[in-house]
C-alpha cells in the first residue's frame, strides 16, 4: 500500500469550528435544532459549542490528518477548550505567536517571532498607548494585552463609530500593524504575526504536502491564502467584506451549522487526496513527455 505524506488541516476555532451561544445562529424551529456538545467552560459556565455531528466529524478528521487548531486566543484561553479528539500534537496560539508542541510553546519559534516583530513594526507599547488614549469610555469595556504580542479592546459594538475603526486601521497600517473587528473585540496585531507562518513551520516539520484551512476573520485571510484549499463561513469579517480567493469556498450555512459544513468539506478533501495526488502526478508526467 502506498504511503502518502500527511494532510495538514489548520483551522481557526471561534466562529469557525466552535461557537458561543450568541454566535450559534439557530434559526430553525426549536424542535429541529441540532444536539450541541459543550467544548469550553469559563467562569463555571458553558461557553462554546459544536454540534454533536461536528464532534464526530472532527474526531475522524483528527485521527487521519495533522489537525492543527489555529487561533488568535492566548495559550490560557486555548487550554480551556476540550475538543472532541485526542490532544493535537501541534497547535497555534496568539495568531502565530506561539507554536505549541504537545501543549508546550516552542522556544525556538518564539525567538524567531520576537526578532521579526522587533525588526519590522512599531512596538506594542506605542500601539497600546494610542489605543488607550483615543478610545472613548462610552463604548470601551475592557483593554487587554495578549501574550505581550498584541492588544485588543472589548467594546460596546453598537456604540463603536465606524470612523474611529477606519482611522485606527490607517494609523496602524503605517506602523506595520493590522486591525480586525470580531464581534465585541477589536484586535491590533503586528503584520508579521501571522497564522500562515506558523502553519508553514508545522508543514515543514511533518512533511505535509497538502494544507487545508478554514477561518472567518480578516486575521485568517493570510492563512486561507497560503493554504492549498480553504473554506470560510457565510458569516464573519471575511463574509461581511466579500473577501474571496479562487481556491477558497464559502459555506452555504451560517453559525454552528457552518462549522459542521466545514468539517464535512475537510473530510471530503482528505478522502480525495490520494486520487487527486496521483492524478496530478500523471498529468505532470504527461506534460513532461509532451515537452520532451
Beta strands, then each sheet from edge to edge (+ up, - down):
strand 1: 7-11
strand 2: 19-20
strand 3: 36-42
strand 4: 45-51
strand 5: 66-70
strand 6: 90-93
strand 7: 98-101
strand 8: 104-105
strand 9: 140-146
strand 10: 150-155
strand 11: 177-182
strand 12: 185-190
strand 13: 210-214
strand 14: 229-232
strand 15: 248-250
sheet 1: 8+ 7- 6+ 5+ 1+ 13+ 14+ 15+
sheet 2: 2+ 4- 3+
sheet 3: 9+ 10- 12+ 11-
end
